[in-house]
Amino acid sequence: MKIGYIRVSTQDQNTVRQEELMKSLGVDQIFIDRMSGKNTNRPELNSMMDYVRKGDTVVVESISRFARNTRDLLDLVERLIAKGVEFVSQKESIDTSTPTGRFMLTVFAAVAELEREYILQRQREGIAIAKENGVYKGRQPINHPDFLPVAKRWRGGEITAREAMKRLQMSPSTFYRKVREYHL
């Protein structure tokens, strides 16, 4: 059985291109995650890893959709191989059923990780230069004019924290950080 795994980094990104590829490859079952690939703790990835059986083939559009670093990629593929499952990455033409495919997987994983590190390094360098030039000020603080009245109602037990966050359109981390800032 061919099992497809699709990942996009955010809820807003579109999976259509990857889904069309999976259809054209005759994939029987697809698992889709809409979250960062920075670690392997992804619901659909975990479901797929539990679902696959000996003789199955896992197909991905590219290795970057499956894992973001060499260690995670090799660990995931090793787990698949231990279950008797092959791994195919379409973009890089990697097929772990061959020794050359397993070797190329390692090489491409290292290159993908290096590329990501270069991107992050360039981003840090760009931010440092922008700060030196007074251009980069960082993210603006979130100041909601109704924060204190709403937070005081929450603290007084009139509304729940969830209701307060909804009214203020704040995430839990922002809400509780503001609560600490105001010593509520």
TORLUMPA-137133 format. One line per field, with one value per residue: residue number from 1; y negated, z negated, x negated of N, C-alpha, C, O in turn. Coordinates in steps of 0.05 Angstrom, whole numbers. Layout:
BEGIN
n c(NUM:...);
n.py c(Y:...);
n.pz c(Z:...);
n.px c(X:...);
ca.py c(Y:...);
ca.pz c(Z:...);
ca.px c(X:...);
c.py c(Y:...);
c.pz c(Z:...);
c.px c(X:...);
o.py c(Y:...);
o.pz c(Z:...);
o.px c(X:...);
This chain:
BEGIN
n c(1:2:3:4:5:6:7:8:9:10:11:12:13:14:15:16:17:18:19:20:21:22:23:24:25:26:27:28:29:30:31:32:33:34:35:36:37:38:39:40:41:42:43:44:45:46:47:48:49:50:51:52:53:54:55:56:57:58:59:60:61:62:63:64:65:66:67:68:69:70:71:72:73:74:75:76:77:78:79:80:81:82:83:84:85:86:87:88:89:90:91:92:93:94:95:96:97:98:99:100:101:102:103:104:105:106:107:108:109:110:111:112:113:114:115:116:117:118:119:120:121:122:123:124:125:126:127:128:129:130:131:132:133:134:135:136:137:138:139:140:141:142:143:144:145:146:147:148:149:150:151:152:153:154:155:156:157:158:159:160:161:162:163:164:165:166:167:168:169:170:171:172:173:174:175:176:177:178:179:180:181:182:183:184);
n.py c(23:-45:-100:-167:-225:-290:-356:-422:-486:-522:-536:-566:-555:-521:-455:-432:-425:-386:-345:-334:-313:-266:-239:-231:-195:-150:-142:-110:-124:-184:-227:-288:-342:-406:-443:-465:-434:-427:-391:-322:-312:-309:-305:-277:-255:-220:-187:-165:-137:-98:-72:-49:12:74:79:34:-30:-93:-156:-220:-289:-319:-313:-354:-363:-321:-318:-364:-363:-326:-285:-275:-259:-214:-181:-174:-148:-103:-79:-67:-30:10:30:54:21:-19:-81:-138:-195:-241:-290:-290:-242:-195:-130:-84:-30:-14:-9:-54:-92:-96:-117:-166:-190:-203:-240:-282:-296:-319:-362:-391:-405:-437:-479:-501:-519:-559:-595:-612:-635:-677:-707:-722:-754:-794:-818:-837:-876:-911:-928:-955:-998:-1023:-1010:-963:-950:-910:-868:-901:-919:-888:-924:-929:-970:-957:-922:-923:-931:-885:-843:-851:-838:-784:-767:-778:-737:-742:-731:-678:-658:-642:-669:-722:-725:-717:-762:-801:-785:-756:-711:-655:-657:-711:-737:-719:-737:-792:-797:-784:-827:-871:-857:-829);
n.pz c(0:15:-21:-34:-58:-77:-90:-112:-134:-161:-181:-142:-94:-31:-12:36:82:64:53:104:128:98:114:168:163:147:93:35:-16:-53:-98:-132:-158:-188:-207:-238:-218:-254:-295:-310:-334:-313:-301:-255:-231:-271:-273:-221:-225:-261:-231:-185:-153:-145:-81:-60:-28:-42:-18:-3:17:14:-24:-61:-75:-108:-150:-187:-203:-200:-238:-257:-209:-193:-237:-234:-184:-195:-233:-200:-164:-200:-208:-161:-120:-62:-41:-2:30:71:97:90:113:81:57:9:16:40:35:54:52:-4:-19:10:-16:-66:-51:-25:-69:-104:-72:-68:-121:-130:-94:-118:-166:-145:-126:-174:-198:-163:-170:-225:-220:-186:-218:-260:-233:-216:-267:-285:-249:-266:-243:-253:-301:-329:-349:-359:-422:-449:-464:-492:-498:-533:-568:-625:-652:-634:-651:-706:-716:-704:-743:-788:-784:-753:-699:-656:-644:-592:-567:-577:-546:-496:-489:-489:-447:-451:-456:-501:-523:-515:-543:-597:-605:-604:-648:-689:-680:-697:-749:-768);
n.px c(-17:-10:-28:-16:-49:-38:-59:-50:-72:-39:30:54:28:31:48:57:23:-14:23:44:-1:-6:40:28:-12:12:25:52:71:72:38:41:7:11:-32:-94:-155:-195:-202:-189:-141:-84:-16:10:-35:-51:-6:-9:-57:-42:-3:-26:-48:-86:-114:-89:-95:-120:-107:-133:-132:-179:-240:-243:-191:-181:-219:-260:-312:-374:-381:-327:-303:-333:-322:-266:-262:-292:-259:-216:-240:-252:-202:-193:-179:-183:-214:-200:-222:-198:-217:-273:-285:-292:-296:-289:-293:-338:-410:-438:-398:-389:-439:-438:-395:-417:-456:-425:-393:-430:-447:-398:-390:-435:-424:-378:-401:-435:-398:-373:-418:-430:-384:-389:-435:-417:-378:-410:-441:-401:-383:-429:-428:-383:-335:-307:-261:-239:-184:-123:-95:-36:18:77:133:174:153:140:193:220:185:187:240:237:201:232:269:314:314:289:220:213:256:241:193:215:247:207:178:130:75:65:12:-3:37:30:-23:-16:17:-20:-55:-24:-18:27);
ca.py c(0:-70:-119:-194:-244:-318:-376:-451:-498:-537:-530:-582:-545:-503:-428:-421:-416:-360:-325:-327:-295:-240:-226:-222:-172:-127:-138:-99:-137:-208:-239:-316:-359:-435:-454:-466:-408:-430:-366:-299:-309:-319:-286:-260:-239:-198:-169:-151:-118:-75:-60:-34:41:86:79:8:-50:-120:-175:-248:-306:-324:-306:-377:-360:-299:-325:-388:-359:-300:-265:-267:-245:-187:-166:-167:-128:-78:-67:-55:-7:31:41:66:0:-34:-110:-150:-224:-246:-312:-282:-215:-177:-106:-70:-1:-9:-20:-81:-109:-101:-135:-193:-201:-215:-264:-303:-305:-337:-387:-406:-417:-459:-501:-514:-534:-583:-614:-624:-652:-702:-722:-735:-774:-816:-832:-852:-900:-929:-940:-975:-1021:-1035:-1003:-941:-957:-887:-867:-921:-906:-887:-940:-930:-991:-946:-900:-924:-925:-856:-826:-854:-821:-756:-763:-778:-714:-748:-717:-658:-667:-639:-691:-747:-723:-720:-791:-817:-773:-750:-683:-650:-666:-740:-745:-714:-754:-818:-795:-787:-855:-889:-846:-822);
ca.pz c(0:16:-42:-29:-80:-68:-112:-107:-160:-175:-174:-118:-70:-15:-8:61:99:54:56:132:133:86:132:193:157:139:64:25:-41:-57:-124:-128:-181:-182:-229:-233:-218:-270:-310:-299:-350:-297:-303:-232:-227:-290:-263:-198:-234:-274:-211:-164:-158:-128:-53:-52:-19:-50:3:-9:39:10:-51:-79:-85:-127:-173:-183:-209:-193:-260:-257:-184:-194:-258:-223:-163:-209:-245:-177:-154:-220:-205:-134:-103:-45:-41:24:32:100:107:90:125:62:52:-10:21:52:19:64:42:-32:-20:19:-36:-86:-39:-22:-95:-114:-56:-76:-148:-126:-81:-139:-184:-131:-125:-201:-203:-147:-183:-248:-211:-176:-241:-274:-217:-218:-293:-285:-233:-277:-227:-266:-328:-341:-348:-375:-444:-446:-485:-487:-516:-553:-583:-655:-661:-629:-669:-733:-717:-705:-770:-807:-781:-738:-673:-655:-630:-563:-558:-577:-523:-472:-488:-483:-423:-458:-461:-530:-532:-516:-565:-623:-607:-611:-676:-705:-678:-713:-776:-775);
ca.px c(0:-25:-19:-27:-51:-39:-61:-54:-81:-18:58:61:16:47:36:67:1:-23:45:45:-24:0:60:15:-30:29:24:78:79:56:37:34:2:8:-48:-122:-169:-219:-206:-173:-117:-63:6:14:-59:-50:15:-19:-78:-28:13:-41:-53:-106:-107:-79:-114:-113:-115:-132:-139:-208:-248:-238:-163:-180:-235:-276:-341:-384:-376:-299:-298:-344:-308:-240:-266:-301:-235:-201:-255:-249:-175:-191:-166:-201:-210:-206:-219:-195:-233:-301:-286:-304:-280:-305:-295:-364:-433:-443:-376:-394:-462:-429:-378:-434:-469:-405:-385:-451:-446:-374:-395:-455:-409:-361:-419:-444:-375:-371:-441:-426:-362:-400:-454:-401:-365:-431:-448:-378:-383:-451:-419:-359:-312:-292:-253:-227:-155:-110:-80:-7:31:106:143:193:140:144:220:227:169:198:265:228:189:254:286:338:312:267:196:219:274:224:175:231:255:184:166:103:68:60:-14:-2:55:17:-46:-5:26:-44:-66:-7:-17:55);
c.py c(-25:-90:-146:-210:-272:-336:-404:-463:-513:-529:-543:-571:-523:-477:-417:-410:-389:-338:-316:-308:-267:-225:-215:-199:-148:-121:-130:-115:-161:-218:-268:-330:-388:-448:-452:-437:-408:-406:-345:-295:-323:-297:-267:-244:-215:-178:-152:-129:-94:-59:-41:-5:51:87:52:-9:-78:-139:-203:-264:-312:-318:-329:-376:-339:-306:-348:-385:-330:-279:-256:-251:-217:-169:-156:-145:-102:-64:-54:-29:16:45:55:47:-15:-64:-121:-180:-231:-267:-304:-255:-195:-154:-89:-40:6:-21:-49:-101:-116:-120:-164:-206:-216:-241:-287:-313:-325:-363:-404:-419:-440:-483:-516:-530:-560:-604:-628:-642:-678:-719:-736:-758:-799:-832:-848:-877:-920:-943:-961:-1001:-1034:-1029:-983:-948:-932:-888:-887:-908:-908:-902:-943:-950:-980:-924:-901:-919:-895:-838:-827:-838:-792:-750:-762:-755:-719:-734:-697:-670:-664:-661:-717:-747:-727:-749:-808:-808:-769:-720:-679:-661:-697:-749:-742:-731:-782:-818:-798:-815:-874:-879:-841:-795);
c.pz c(0:-3:-36:-54:-69:-93:-100:-134:-175:-166:-148:-92:-57:-10:19:79:90:57:85:139:122:103:156:188:147:109:54:1:-45:-86:-121:-154:-172:-206:-222:-234:-236:-289:-299:-315:-335:-296:-279:-225:-246:-282:-240:-207:-248:-252:-192:-173:-139:-99:-42:-42:-28:-28:-7:16:38:-19:-70:-89:-106:-152:-166:-190:-204:-213:-259:-232:-185:-215:-247:-202:-175:-221:-223:-168:-174:-218:-177:-114:-87:-46:-14:22:62:111:110:103:106:57:34:-6:33:34:28:53:12:-35:-12:-1:-57:-75:-36:-49:-107:-98:-64:-103:-146:-114:-101:-158:-171:-130:-152:-207:-188:-160:-208:-241:-201:-198:-256:-259:-218:-245:-295:-270:-244:-262:-240:-295:-343:-339:-368:-398:-439:-470:-478:-507:-538:-570:-613:-664:-657:-648:-697:-737:-719:-733:-792:-804:-765:-711:-674:-640:-600:-552:-557:-552:-497:-468:-479:-458:-428:-461:-491:-539:-534:-540:-592:-627:-616:-640:-695:-704:-695:-742:-785:-787);
c.px c(-18:-12:-32:-28:-55:-42:-65:-59:-59:10:66:50:33:33:43:45:-10:-2:47:22:-18:20:46:-3:-14:28:52:89:61:60:27:31:0:-6:-77:-134:-193:-223:-187:-147:-93:-41:9:-11:-59:-29:5:-40:-65:-13:-2:-47:-75:-96:-96:-102:-104:-125:-112:-141:-169:-215:-243:-209:-161:-195:-253:-305:-348:-377:-347:-293:-308:-330:-281:-243:-275:-277:-218:-214:-252:-222:-172:-178:-188:-194:-218:-202:-220:-214:-262:-306:-301:-285:-298:-306:-322:-386:-439:-422:-380:-418:-453:-411:-395:-447:-449:-395:-405:-451:-421:-378:-414:-441:-392:-378:-429:-422:-372:-394:-438:-405:-373:-419:-438:-388:-386:-439:-425:-376:-405:-443:-394:-334:-294:-286:-242:-197:-144:-94:-50:5:61:118:162:180:146:172:227:211:179:224:258:218:210:273:311:338:289:243:201:236:258:206:191:239:231:169:136:99:64:33:-15:14:41:-9:-38:5:2:-56:-50:-4:12:58);
o.py c(-26:-95:-148:-209:-277:-332:-408:-453:-515:-516:-533:-576:-508:-476:-394:-388:-371:-315:-292:-288:-247:-201:-192:-183:-127:-98:-141:-118:-159:-218:-272:-330:-393:-461:-440:-420:-391:-401:-351:-275:-344:-274:-242:-221:-193:-153:-128:-107:-71:-35:-21:0:37:96:48:-4:-85:-138:-211:-254:-311:-318:-324:-388:-339:-300:-352:-402:-312:-257:-231:-231:-198:-145:-133:-125:-80:-39:-32:-9:39:68:65:56:-23:-71:-115:-189:-227:-262:-310:-246:-181:-158:-79:-25:30:-40:-66:-123:-139:-138:-183:-231:-238:-261:-309:-337:-345:-384:-428:-442:-461:-506:-540:-552:-580:-627:-652:-663:-700:-744:-760:-779:-821:-857:-871:-898:-944:-966:-983:-1022:-1053:-1041:-984:-952:-934:-908:-890:-887:-926:-894:-958:-948:-992:-911:-881:-902:-883:-819:-807:-826:-777:-729:-748:-753:-701:-727:-699:-690:-682:-671:-733:-768:-741:-760:-828:-821:-776:-705:-699:-673:-707:-767:-761:-738:-795:-838:-812:-826:-893:-891:-848:-786);
o.pz c(-14:-2:-35:-71:-53:-113:-82:-155:-200:-145:-133:-71:-70:-5:26:90:107:63:90:154:136:107:165:207:141:101:62:-1:-41:-97:-108:-171:-151:-223:-202:-247:-233:-298:-281:-311:-342:-291:-283:-215:-238:-284:-239:-197:-245:-255:-184:-197:-119:-94:-18:-48:-21:-22:-18:33:58:-36:-94:-110:-122:-174:-143:-183:-203:-206:-259:-233:-179:-211:-250:-202:-166:-220:-227:-164:-166:-226:-171:-95:-99:-52:-4:14:75:131:130:105:115:52:43:-21:37:20:11:46:4:-53:-26:-4:-65:-90:-45:-51:-118:-111:-66:-107:-159:-122:-101:-166:-185:-134:-154:-219:-199:-160:-212:-254:-207:-197:-264:-272:-222:-247:-306:-279:-232:-267:-239:-311:-367:-329:-390:-393:-426:-493:-459:-531:-559:-585:-624:-682:-675:-659:-712:-758:-733:-745:-811:-819:-764:-700:-692:-626:-584:-530:-538:-539:-479:-446:-465:-449:-412:-469:-505:-560:-553:-554:-608:-649:-633:-654:-715:-725:-707:-758:-808:-794);
o.px c(-38:12:-57:-9:-74:-28:-80:-51:-61:13:83:60:48:9:35:47:-14:-9:51:26:-23:18:52:-9:-26:30:72:113:36:82:6:49:-12:7:-85:-124:-210:-246:-171:-133:-84:-47:10:-9:-65:-33:10:-39:-75:-10:9:-52:-81:-74:-94:-125:-81:-148:-92:-155:-183:-197:-239:-203:-142:-185:-260:-322:-331:-369:-341:-278:-293:-327:-274:-228:-267:-276:-206:-200:-249:-219:-150:-166:-208:-171:-239:-180:-240:-228:-275:-329:-319:-261:-319:-318:-328:-382:-445:-429:-376:-417:-460:-411:-389:-448:-454:-390:-397:-454:-424:-369:-410:-446:-391:-371:-431:-428:-369:-390:-444:-407:-368:-418:-446:-387:-381:-442:-430:-369:-400:-450:-383:-313:-270:-304:-236:-185:-153:-81:-40:2:68:113:164:194:156:176:240:223:178:229:271:225:208:292:328:359:271:246:193:231:261:204:181:237:234:151:119:118:60:31:-27:6:41:-15:-50:1:4:-64:-62:10:19:80);
